[in-house]
Amino acid sequence: AKGFPMAITDELTGLFNRRGFLTIAEREVKLAKRYKKEIFMLYVDLDGLKMINDTFGHMEATRL
């Protein structure tokens, strides 16, 4: 469907949103189980990003 890419990506950055992440993660976990492969996930949290969002807005935080 035409709207599907928009439903799984952030309009501003084009990166996967939560729905997109979960869609891809579920697929990769199934493949890893099927082929008996290990899977790895890296989570990065930027300290202070919420403050930047709240103070300067999401556009500025995205630019960072």
mmCIF file of the N, C-alpha and C atoms, coordinates in Angstrom:
data_MODEL
# 
_entry.id   MODEL 
# 
loop_
_atom_site.group_PDB 
_atom_site.id 
_atom_site.type_symbol 
_atom_site.label_atom_id 
_atom_site.label_alt_id 
_atom_site.label_comp_id 
_atom_site.label_asym_id 
_atom_site.label_entity_id 
_atom_site.label_seq_id 
_atom_site.pdbx_PDB_ins_code 
_atom_site.Cartn_x 
_atom_site.Cartn_y 
_atom_site.Cartn_z 
_atom_site.occupancy 
_atom_site.B_iso_or_equiv 
_atom_site.pdbx_formal_charge 
_atom_site.auth_seq_id 
_atom_site.auth_comp_id 
_atom_site.auth_asym_id 
_atom_site.auth_atom_id 
_atom_site.pdbx_PDB_model_num 
ATOM 1   N N  . ALA A 1 1  ? 0.837  -1.190  0.000  1.00 0.00 ? 1  ALA A N  1 
ATOM 2   C CA . ALA A 1 1  ? 0.000  0.000   0.000  1.00 0.00 ? 1  ALA A CA 1 
ATOM 3   C C  . ALA A 1 1  ? 0.870  1.238   0.000  1.00 0.00 ? 1  ALA A C  1 
ATOM 4   N N  . LYS A 1 2  ? 0.381  2.267   -0.598 1.00 0.00 ? 2  LYS A N  1 
ATOM 5   C CA . LYS A 1 2  ? 1.144  3.497   -0.749 1.00 0.00 ? 2  LYS A CA 1 
ATOM 6   C C  . LYS A 1 2  ? 1.469  4.151   0.591  1.00 0.00 ? 2  LYS A C  1 
ATOM 7   N N  . GLY A 1 3  ? 0.562  4.111   1.553  1.00 0.00 ? 3  GLY A N  1 
ATOM 8   C CA . GLY A 1 3  ? 0.759  4.759   2.840  1.00 0.00 ? 3  GLY A CA 1 
ATOM 9   C C  . GLY A 1 3  ? 1.630  3.991   3.812  1.00 0.00 ? 3  GLY A C  1 
ATOM 10  N N  . PHE A 1 4  ? 1.963  2.740   3.506  1.00 0.00 ? 4  PHE A N  1 
ATOM 11  C CA . PHE A 1 4  ? 2.715  1.918   4.452  1.00 0.00 ? 4  PHE A CA 1 
ATOM 12  C C  . PHE A 1 4  ? 4.068  2.505   4.813  1.00 0.00 ? 4  PHE A C  1 
ATOM 13  N N  . PRO A 1 5  ? 4.898  2.954   3.844  1.00 0.00 ? 5  PRO A N  1 
ATOM 14  C CA . PRO A 1 5  ? 6.189  3.524   4.243  1.00 0.00 ? 5  PRO A CA 1 
ATOM 15  C C  . PRO A 1 5  ? 6.048  4.699   5.207  1.00 0.00 ? 5  PRO A C  1 
ATOM 16  N N  . MET A 1 6  ? 5.027  5.530   5.016  1.00 0.00 ? 6  MET A N  1 
ATOM 17  C CA . MET A 1 6  ? 4.829  6.653   5.925  1.00 0.00 ? 6  MET A CA 1 
ATOM 18  C C  . MET A 1 6  ? 4.413  6.171   7.313  1.00 0.00 ? 6  MET A C  1 
ATOM 19  N N  . ALA A 1 7  ? 3.720  5.048   7.379  1.00 0.00 ? 7  ALA A N  1 
ATOM 20  C CA . ALA A 1 7  ? 3.252  4.529   8.659  1.00 0.00 ? 7  ALA A CA 1 
ATOM 21  C C  . ALA A 1 7  ? 4.387  3.972   9.502  1.00 0.00 ? 7  ALA A C  1 
ATOM 22  N N  . ILE A 1 8  ? 5.518  3.638   8.884  1.00 0.00 ? 8  ILE A N  1 
ATOM 23  C CA . ILE A 1 8  ? 6.622  3.036   9.638  1.00 0.00 ? 8  ILE A CA 1 
ATOM 24  C C  . ILE A 1 8  ? 7.854  3.926   9.711  1.00 0.00 ? 8  ILE A C  1 
ATOM 25  N N  . THR A 1 9  ? 7.791  5.125   9.146  1.00 0.00 ? 9  THR A N  1 
ATOM 26  C CA . THR A 1 9  ? 8.942  6.024   9.186  1.00 0.00 ? 9  THR A CA 1 
ATOM 27  C C  . THR A 1 9  ? 8.562  7.380   9.766  1.00 0.00 ? 9  THR A C  1 
ATOM 28  N N  . ASP A 1 10 ? 9.555  8.042   10.315 1.00 0.00 ? 10 ASP A N  1 
ATOM 29  C CA . ASP A 1 10 ? 9.382  9.394   10.818 1.00 0.00 ? 10 ASP A CA 1 
ATOM 30  C C  . ASP A 1 10 ? 9.370  10.353  9.636  1.00 0.00 ? 10 ASP A C  1 
ATOM 31  N N  . GLU A 1 11 ? 8.380  11.203  9.577  1.00 0.00 ? 11 GLU A N  1 
ATOM 32  C CA . GLU A 1 11 ? 8.230  12.120  8.451  1.00 0.00 ? 11 GLU A CA 1 
ATOM 33  C C  . GLU A 1 11 ? 9.421  13.068  8.317  1.00 0.00 ? 11 GLU A C  1 
ATOM 34  N N  . LEU A 1 12 ? 9.969  13.507  9.435  1.00 0.00 ? 12 LEU A N  1 
ATOM 35  C CA . LEU A 1 12 ? 11.055 14.479  9.421  1.00 0.00 ? 12 LEU A CA 1 
ATOM 36  C C  . LEU A 1 12 ? 12.394 13.854  9.026  1.00 0.00 ? 12 LEU A C  1 
ATOM 37  N N  . THR A 1 13 ? 12.730 12.715  9.621  1.00 0.00 ? 13 THR A N  1 
ATOM 38  C CA . THR A 1 13 ? 14.053 12.121  9.417  1.00 0.00 ? 13 THR A CA 1 
ATOM 39  C C  . THR A 1 13 ? 14.077 11.008  8.384  1.00 0.00 ? 13 THR A C  1 
ATOM 40  N N  . GLY A 1 14 ? 12.917 10.374  8.144  1.00 0.00 ? 14 GLY A N  1 
ATOM 41  C CA . GLY A 1 14 ? 12.877 9.220   7.254  1.00 0.00 ? 14 GLY A CA 1 
ATOM 42  C C  . GLY A 1 14 ? 13.330 7.938   7.930  1.00 0.00 ? 14 GLY A C  1 
ATOM 43  N N  . LEU A 1 15 ? 13.682 8.020   9.215  1.00 0.00 ? 15 LEU A N  1 
ATOM 44  C CA . LEU A 1 15 ? 14.104 6.840   9.967  1.00 0.00 ? 15 LEU A CA 1 
ATOM 45  C C  . LEU A 1 15 ? 12.882 6.063   10.429 1.00 0.00 ? 15 LEU A C  1 
ATOM 46  N N  . PHE A 1 16 ? 13.088 4.789   10.757 1.00 0.00 ? 16 PHE A N  1 
ATOM 47  C CA . PHE A 1 16 ? 11.981 3.986   11.253 1.00 0.00 ? 16 PHE A CA 1 
ATOM 48  C C  . PHE A 1 16 ? 11.449 4.554   12.562 1.00 0.00 ? 16 PHE A C  1 
ATOM 49  N N  . ASN A 1 17 ? 10.135 4.569   12.704 1.00 0.00 ? 17 ASN A N  1 
ATOM 50  C CA . ASN A 1 17 ? 9.513  4.910   13.971 1.00 0.00 ? 17 ASN A CA 1 
ATOM 51  C C  . ASN A 1 17 ? 9.346  3.617   14.769 1.00 0.00 ? 17 ASN A C  1 
ATOM 52  N N  . ARG A 1 18 ? 8.625  3.689   15.880 1.00 0.00 ? 18 ARG A N  1 
ATOM 53  C CA . ARG A 1 18 ? 8.447  2.506   16.725 1.00 0.00 ? 18 ARG A CA 1 
ATOM 54  C C  . ARG A 1 18 ? 7.802  1.364   15.947 1.00 0.00 ? 18 ARG A C  1 
ATOM 55  N N  . ARG A 1 19 ? 6.765  1.671   15.186 1.00 0.00 ? 19 ARG A N  1 
ATOM 56  C CA . ARG A 1 19 ? 6.076  0.634   14.401 1.00 0.00 ? 19 ARG A CA 1 
ATOM 57  C C  . ARG A 1 19 ? 7.037  0.011   13.382 1.00 0.00 ? 19 ARG A C  1 
ATOM 58  N N  . GLY A 1 20 ? 7.823  0.834   12.723 1.00 0.00 ? 20 GLY A N  1 
ATOM 59  C CA . GLY A 1 20 ? 8.784  0.328   11.750 1.00 0.00 ? 20 GLY A CA 1 
ATOM 60  C C  . GLY A 1 20 ? 9.845  -0.536  12.398 1.00 0.00 ? 20 GLY A C  1 
ATOM 61  N N  . PHE A 1 21 ? 10.351 -0.066  13.552 1.00 0.00 ? 21 PHE A N  1 
ATOM 62  C CA . PHE A 1 21 ? 11.345 -0.847  14.272 1.00 0.00 ? 21 PHE A CA 1 
ATOM 63  C C  . PHE A 1 21 ? 10.791 -2.214  14.651 1.00 0.00 ? 21 PHE A C  1 
ATOM 64  N N  . LEU A 1 22 ? 9.581  -2.232  15.216 1.00 0.00 ? 22 LEU A N  1 
ATOM 65  C CA . LEU A 1 22 ? 8.995  -3.503  15.646 1.00 0.00 ? 22 LEU A CA 1 
ATOM 66  C C  . LEU A 1 22 ? 8.742  -4.434  14.467 1.00 0.00 ? 22 LEU A C  1 
ATOM 67  N N  . THR A 1 23 ? 8.336  -3.892  13.333 1.00 0.00 ? 23 THR A N  1 
ATOM 68  C CA . THR A 1 23 ? 8.108  -4.698  12.128 1.00 0.00 ? 23 THR A CA 1 
ATOM 69  C C  . THR A 1 23 ? 9.401  -5.373  11.681 1.00 0.00 ? 23 THR A C  1 
ATOM 70  N N  . ILE A 1 24 ? 10.464 -4.592  11.590 1.00 0.00 ? 24 ILE A N  1 
ATOM 71  C CA . ILE A 1 24 ? 11.761 -5.126  11.156 1.00 0.00 ? 24 ILE A CA 1 
ATOM 72  C C  . ILE A 1 24 ? 12.331 -6.080  12.207 1.00 0.00 ? 24 ILE A C  1 
ATOM 73  N N  . ALA A 1 25 ? 12.250 -5.702  13.480 1.00 0.00 ? 25 ALA A N  1 
ATOM 74  C CA . ALA A 1 25 ? 12.798 -6.541  14.547 1.00 0.00 ? 25 ALA A CA 1 
ATOM 75  C C  . ALA A 1 25 ? 12.110 -7.899  14.585 1.00 0.00 ? 25 ALA A C  1 
ATOM 76  N N  . GLU A 1 26 ? 10.791 -7.900  14.448 1.00 0.00 ? 26 GLU A N  1 
ATOM 77  C CA . GLU A 1 26 ? 10.053 -9.168  14.453 1.00 0.00 ? 26 GLU A CA 1 
ATOM 78  C C  . GLU A 1 26 ? 10.499 -10.061 13.299 1.00 0.00 ? 26 GLU A C  1 
ATOM 79  N N  . ARG A 1 27 ? 10.651 -9.479  12.130 1.00 0.00 ? 27 ARG A N  1 
ATOM 80  C CA . ARG A 1 27 ? 11.092 -10.251 10.964 1.00 0.00 ? 27 ARG A CA 1 
ATOM 81  C C  . ARG A 1 27 ? 12.490 -10.827 11.192 1.00 0.00 ? 27 ARG A C  1 
ATOM 82  N N  . GLU A 1 28 ? 13.397 -10.009 11.725 1.00 0.00 ? 28 GLU A N  1 
ATOM 83  C CA . GLU A 1 28 ? 14.773 -10.461 11.933 1.00 0.00 ? 28 GLU A CA 1 
ATOM 84  C C  . GLU A 1 28 ? 14.864 -11.543 13.004 1.00 0.00 ? 28 GLU A C  1 
ATOM 85  N N  . VAL A 1 29 ? 14.061 -11.432 14.057 1.00 0.00 ? 29 VAL A N  1 
ATOM 86  C CA . VAL A 1 29 ? 14.051 -12.463 15.099 1.00 0.00 ? 29 VAL A CA 1 
ATOM 87  C C  . VAL A 1 29 ? 13.561 -13.785 14.519 1.00 0.00 ? 29 VAL A C  1 
ATOM 88  N N  . LYS A 1 30 ? 12.515 -13.739 13.708 1.00 0.00 ? 30 LYS A N  1 
ATOM 89  C CA . LYS A 1 30 ? 12.007 -14.960 13.067 1.00 0.00 ? 30 LYS A CA 1 
ATOM 90  C C  . LYS A 1 30 ? 13.068 -15.593 12.173 1.00 0.00 ? 30 LYS A C  1 
ATOM 91  N N  . LEU A 1 31 ? 13.774 -14.763 11.395 1.00 0.00 ? 31 LEU A N  1 
ATOM 92  C CA . LEU A 1 31 ? 14.829 -15.293 10.526 1.00 0.00 ? 31 LEU A CA 1 
ATOM 93  C C  . LEU A 1 31 ? 15.967 -15.896 11.338 1.00 0.00 ? 31 LEU A C  1 
ATOM 94  N N  . ALA A 1 32 ? 16.352 -15.227 12.426 1.00 0.00 ? 32 ALA A N  1 
ATOM 95  C CA . ALA A 1 32 ? 17.432 -15.737 13.272 1.00 0.00 ? 32 ALA A CA 1 
ATOM 96  C C  . ALA A 1 32 ? 17.057 -17.091 13.872 1.00 0.00 ? 32 ALA A C  1 
ATOM 97  N N  . LYS A 1 33 ? 15.821 -17.205 14.320 1.00 0.00 ? 33 LYS A N  1 
ATOM 98  C CA . LYS A 1 33 ? 15.366 -18.493 14.872 1.00 0.00 ? 33 LYS A CA 1 
ATOM 99  C C  . LYS A 1 33 ? 15.341 -19.568 13.794 1.00 0.00 ? 33 LYS A C  1 
ATOM 100 N N  . ARG A 1 34 ? 14.826 -19.207 12.638 1.00 0.00 ? 34 ARG A N  1 
ATOM 101 C CA . ARG A 1 34 ? 14.702 -20.175 11.541 1.00 0.00 ? 34 ARG A CA 1 
ATOM 102 C C  . ARG A 1 34 ? 16.059 -20.734 11.126 1.00 0.00 ? 34 ARG A C  1 
ATOM 103 N N  . TYR A 1 35 ? 17.053 -19.849 11.031 1.00 0.00 ? 35 TYR A N  1 
ATOM 104 C CA . TYR A 1 35 ? 18.375 -20.266 10.568 1.00 0.00 ? 35 TYR A CA 1 
ATOM 105 C C  . TYR A 1 35 ? 19.366 -20.483 11.713 1.00 0.00 ? 35 TYR A C  1 
ATOM 106 N N  . LYS A 1 36 ? 18.829 -20.491 12.954 1.00 0.00 ? 36 LYS A N  1 
ATOM 107 C CA . LYS A 1 36 ? 19.645 -20.735 14.147 1.00 0.00 ? 36 LYS A CA 1 
ATOM 108 C C  . LYS A 1 36 ? 20.859 -19.811 14.201 1.00 0.00 ? 36 LYS A C  1 
ATOM 109 N N  . LYS A 1 37 ? 20.591 -18.534 14.028 1.00 0.00 ? 37 LYS A N  1 
ATOM 110 C CA . LYS A 1 37 ? 21.630 -17.503 14.077 1.00 0.00 ? 37 LYS A CA 1 
ATOM 111 C C  . LYS A 1 37 ? 21.399 -16.614 15.292 1.00 0.00 ? 37 LYS A C  1 
ATOM 112 N N  . GLU A 1 38 ? 22.483 -16.024 15.785 1.00 0.00 ? 38 GLU A N  1 
ATOM 113 C CA . GLU A 1 38 ? 22.360 -15.062 16.874 1.00 0.00 ? 38 GLU A CA 1 
ATOM 114 C C  . GLU A 1 38 ? 21.915 -13.723 16.304 1.00 0.00 ? 38 GLU A C  1 
ATOM 115 N N  . ILE A 1 39 ? 21.316 -12.926 17.152 1.00 0.00 ? 39 ILE A N  1 
ATOM 116 C CA . ILE A 1 39 ? 20.879 -11.600 16.736 1.00 0.00 ? 39 ILE A CA 1 
ATOM 117 C C  . ILE A 1 39 ? 21.344 -10.613 17.806 1.00 0.00 ? 39 ILE A C  1 
ATOM 118 N N  . PHE A 1 40 ? 21.663 -9.411  17.386 1.00 0.00 ? 40 PHE A N  1 
ATOM 119 C CA . PHE A 1 40 ? 22.199 -8.399  18.285 1.00 0.00 ? 40 PHE A CA 1 
ATOM 120 C C  . PHE A 1 40 ? 21.460 -7.095  18.050 1.00 0.00 ? 40 PHE A C  1 
ATOM 121 N N  . MET A 1 41 ? 21.195 -6.380  19.129 1.00 0.00 ? 41 MET A N  1 
ATOM 122 C CA . MET A 1 41 ? 20.560 -5.078  19.009 1.00 0.00 ? 41 MET A CA 1 
ATOM 123 C C  . MET A 1 41 ? 21.345 -4.073  19.839 1.00 0.00 ? 41 MET A C  1 
ATOM 124 N N  . LEU A 1 42 ? 21.558 -2.910  19.286 1.00 0.00 ? 42 LEU A N  1 
ATOM 125 C CA . LEU A 1 42 ? 22.253 -1.833  19.982 1.00 0.00 ? 42 LEU A CA 1 
ATOM 126 C C  . LEU A 1 42 ? 21.258 -0.718  20.241 1.00 0.00 ? 42 LEU A C  1 
ATOM 127 N N  . TYR A 1 43 ? 21.202 -0.258  21.472 1.00 0.00 ? 43 TYR A N  1 
ATOM 128 C CA . TYR A 1 43 ? 20.303 0.829   21.857 1.00 0.00 ? 43 TYR A CA 1 
ATOM 129 C C  . TYR A 1 43 ? 21.163 2.006   22.279 1.00 0.00 ? 43 TYR A C  1 
ATOM 130 N N  . VAL A 1 44 ? 20.907 3.158   21.718 1.00 0.00 ? 44 VAL A N  1 
ATOM 131 C CA . VAL A 1 44 ? 21.660 4.361   22.050 1.00 0.00 ? 44 VAL A CA 1 
ATOM 132 C C  . VAL A 1 44 ? 20.686 5.383   22.620 1.00 0.00 ? 44 VAL A C  1 
ATOM 133 N N  . ASP A 1 45 ? 21.044 5.935   23.757 1.00 0.00 ? 45 ASP A N  1 
ATOM 134 C CA . ASP A 1 45 ? 20.224 6.959   24.400 1.00 0.00 ? 45 ASP A CA 1 
ATOM 135 C C  . ASP A 1 45 ? 21.083 8.209   24.546 1.00 0.00 ? 45 ASP A C  1 
ATOM 136 N N  . LEU A 1 46 ? 20.597 9.314   24.041 1.00 0.00 ? 46 LEU A N  1 
ATOM 137 C CA . LEU A 1 46 ? 21.342 10.560  24.121 1.00 0.00 ? 46 LEU A CA 1 
ATOM 138 C C  . LEU A 1 46 ? 20.904 11.344  25.350 1.00 0.00 ? 46 LEU A C  1 
ATOM 139 N N  . ASP A 1 47 ? 21.837 11.524  26.294 1.00 0.00 ? 47 ASP A N  1 
ATOM 140 C CA . ASP A 1 47 ? 21.528 12.294  27.496 1.00 0.00 ? 47 ASP A CA 1 
ATOM 141 C C  . ASP A 1 47 ? 21.168 13.723  27.119 1.00 0.00 ? 47 ASP A C  1 
ATOM 142 N N  . GLY A 1 48 ? 20.110 14.225  27.702 1.00 0.00 ? 48 GLY A N  1 
ATOM 143 C CA . GLY A 1 48 ? 19.726 15.612  27.499 1.00 0.00 ? 48 GLY A CA 1 
ATOM 144 C C  . GLY A 1 48 ? 18.916 15.885  26.252 1.00 0.00 ? 48 GLY A C  1 
ATOM 145 N N  . LEU A 1 49 ? 18.638 14.874  25.442 1.00 0.00 ? 49 LEU A N  1 
ATOM 146 C CA . LEU A 1 49 ? 17.906 15.120  24.198 1.00 0.00 ? 49 LEU A CA 1 
ATOM 147 C C  . LEU A 1 49 ? 16.480 15.593  24.473 1.00 0.00 ? 49 LEU A C  1 
ATOM 148 N N  . LYS A 1 50 ? 15.863 15.077  25.521 1.00 0.00 ? 50 LYS A N  1 
ATOM 149 C CA . LYS A 1 50 ? 14.510 15.532  25.860 1.00 0.00 ? 50 LYS A CA 1 
ATOM 150 C C  . LYS A 1 50 ? 14.519 17.021  26.179 1.00 0.00 ? 50 LYS A C  1 
ATOM 151 N N  . MET A 1 51 ? 15.539 17.467  26.908 1.00 0.00 ? 51 MET A N  1 
ATOM 152 C CA . MET A 1 51 ? 15.632 18.885  27.245 1.00 0.00 ? 51 MET A CA 1 
ATOM 153 C C  . MET A 1 51 ? 15.772 19.733  25.977 1.00 0.00 ? 51 MET A C  1 
ATOM 154 N N  . ILE A 1 52 ? 16.570 19.259  25.022 1.00 0.00 ? 52 ILE A N  1 
ATOM 155 C CA . ILE A 1 52 ? 16.742 19.978  23.755 1.00 0.00 ? 52 ILE A CA 1 
ATOM 156 C C  . ILE A 1 52 ? 15.424 19.997  22.992 1.00 0.00 ? 52 ILE A C  1 
ATOM 157 N N  . ASN A 1 53 ? 14.726 18.860  22.945 1.00 0.00 ? 53 ASN A N  1 
ATOM 158 C CA . ASN A 1 53 ? 13.403 18.805  22.309 1.00 0.00 ? 53 ASN A CA 1 
ATOM 159 C C  . ASN A 1 53 ? 12.458 19.815  22.941 1.00 0.00 ? 53 ASN A C  1 
ATOM 160 N N  . ASP A 1 54 ? 12.411 19.804  24.273 1.00 0.00 ? 54 ASP A N  1 
ATOM 161 C CA . ASP A 1 54 ? 11.479 20.673  24.993 1.00 0.00 ? 54 ASP A CA 1 
ATOM 162 C C  . ASP A 1 54 ? 11.845 22.147  24.861 1.00 0.00 ? 54 ASP A C  1 
ATOM 163 N N  . THR A 1 55 ? 13.140 22.450  24.805 1.00 0.00 ? 55 THR A N  1 
ATOM 164 C CA . THR A 1 55 ? 13.593 23.837  24.764 1.00 0.00 ? 55 THR A CA 1 
ATOM 165 C C  . THR A 1 55 ? 13.621 24.406  23.356 1.00 0.00 ? 55 THR A C  1 
ATOM 166 N N  . PHE A 1 56 ? 14.187 23.659  22.419 1.00 0.00 ? 56 PHE A N  1 
ATOM 167 C CA . PHE A 1 56 ? 14.420 24.185  21.072 1.00 0.00 ? 56 PHE A CA 1 
ATOM 168 C C  . PHE A 1 56 ? 13.533 23.567  19.993 1.00 0.00 ? 56 PHE A C  1 
ATOM 169 N N  . GLY A 1 57 ? 12.847 22.483  20.331 1.00 0.00 ? 57 GLY A N  1 
ATOM 170 C CA . GLY A 1 57 ? 11.958 21.834  19.372 1.00 0.00 ? 57 GLY A CA 1 
ATOM 171 C C  . GLY A 1 57 ? 12.602 20.624  18.715 1.00 0.00 ? 57 GLY A C  1 
ATOM 172 N N  . HIS A 1 58 ? 11.754 19.807  18.114 1.00 0.00 ? 58 HIS A N  1 
ATOM 173 C CA . HIS A 1 58 ? 12.201 18.549  17.507 1.00 0.00 ? 58 HIS A CA 1 
ATOM 174 C C  . HIS A 1 58 ? 13.101 18.771  16.291 1.00 0.00 ? 58 HIS A C  1 
ATOM 175 N N  . MET A 1 59 ? 12.882 19.839  15.563 1.00 0.00 ? 59 MET A N  1 
ATOM 176 C CA . MET A 1 59 ? 13.721 20.098  14.375 1.00 0.00 ? 59 MET A CA 1 
ATOM 177 C C  . MET A 1 59 ? 15.183 20.264  14.784 1.00 0.00 ? 59 MET A C  1 
ATOM 178 N N  . GLU A 1 60 ? 15.419 21.029  15.838 1.00 0.00 ? 60 GLU A N  1 
ATOM 179 C CA . GLU A 1 60 ? 16.793 21.255  16.304 1.00 0.00 ? 60 GLU A CA 1 
ATOM 180 C C  . GLU A 1 60 ? 17.394 19.971  16.867 1.00 0.00 ? 60 GLU A C  1 
ATOM 181 N N  . ALA A 1 61 ? 16.613 19.221  17.615 1.00 0.00 ? 61 ALA A N  1 
ATOM 182 C CA . ALA A 1 61 ? 17.109 17.958  18.172 1.00 0.00 ? 61 ALA A CA 1 
ATOM 183 C C  . ALA A 1 61 ? 17.444 16.979  17.054 1.00 0.00 ? 61 ALA A C  1 
ATOM 184 N N  . THR A 1 62 ? 16.638 16.957  16.008 1.00 0.00 ? 62 THR A N  1 
ATOM 185 C CA . THR A 1 62 ? 16.898 16.077  14.868 1.00 0.00 ? 62 THR A CA 1 
ATOM 186 C C  . THR A 1 62 ? 18.171 16.496  14.148 1.00 0.00 ? 62 THR A C  1 
ATOM 187 N N  . ARG A 1 63 ? 18.395 17.788  14.054 1.00 0.00 ? 63 ARG A N  1 
ATOM 188 C CA . ARG A 1 63 ? 19.605 18.294  13.398 1.00 0.00 ? 63 ARG A CA 1 
ATOM 189 C C  . ARG A 1 63 ? 20.854 17.801  14.116 1.00 0.00 ? 63 ARG A C  1 
ATOM 190 N N  . LEU A 1 64 ? 20.778 17.720  15.447 1.00 0.00 ? 64 LEU A N  1 
ATOM 191 C CA . LEU A 1 64 ? 21.924 17.245  16.225 1.00 0.00 ? 64 LEU A CA 1 
ATOM 192 C C  . LEU A 1 64 ? 22.233 15.809  15.874 1.00 0.00 ? 64 LEU A C  1 
# 
